[in-house]
């Protein structure tokens, strides 16, 4: 079994310029409610993770066109990101998500075990 990973970056300035559009376009209503009062860096981090999930899913399932709205994110009490749903279904528990940000950039990293491939 191998692990596949995807990394995506979102400049915080990108969210600051189009916050309402990004929330409407890339997040479902429950996420928008959760993010309404959160800083731009939080939205940028979640968007980076969603985009990384799109890339990962497309790599795992060729031909599948994934969109950020296909993935619903929340956070644990500790603040750690968690994937609640993927394509309307409970996600595999093995999906790992990490989000980090600086003053200017947010990064989302996702990883999942994948059967086959080179060890």
PyMOL commands that set and color helices and strands:
alter all, ss='L'
color gray80, all
select helices_A, chain A and resi 12-26+29-35+40-60+68-70
alter helices_A, ss='H'
color red, helices_A
select strands_A, chain A and resi 2-11+71-75+81-86+96-101+105-114
alter strands_A, ss='S'
color yellow, strands_A
deselect
rebuild
show_as cartoon
